[in-house]
Amino acid sequence: MIRVQGSKISYLECGVLTAPARHPFEARLAEISRSLSEVIDEFKPEQVAIEDVFTRINPRAALALAQARGCIVAVAGLARLPVYSYPAPQVKRAVTGRGRASKEQVAAMVAALTGLSSLPSADAADALAVAITHAHRLRVAA
């Protein structure tokens, strides 16, 4: 999660919402939904930005990701938050200048842009990169 004030991007928080793999799929989706609701209640964001589902992966994995993404969109909708979605190459380009940047390059640029003293995990870096992409889009639209 980031805060944008003018052209300044400030790091607020990041993490990864997970649920135990041994739990049934519907329980995992419920846990992700509940956890996201708690994050929204705590931080009171104004908008939600998410990454598009990457379709060049295993079809079962793509379906599971799409279902988790649907939960995220539904939770945001219940909180009356607008949701913006970005494809991975656009996110990489916004953060690193290259649409085919590596995960390590994305993490390094996210750390540099947000002032983090260490690299975030790959998943957290991806989430922060999506937030930064959205901030860039808002700045261009203004």
Summary of the structure (lengths in Angstrom):
residues: 142
radius of gyration: 15.0
end to end distance: 20.8
largest distance: 45.8
contacts: 383
relative contact order: 0.16
helix: 56%
strand: 11%
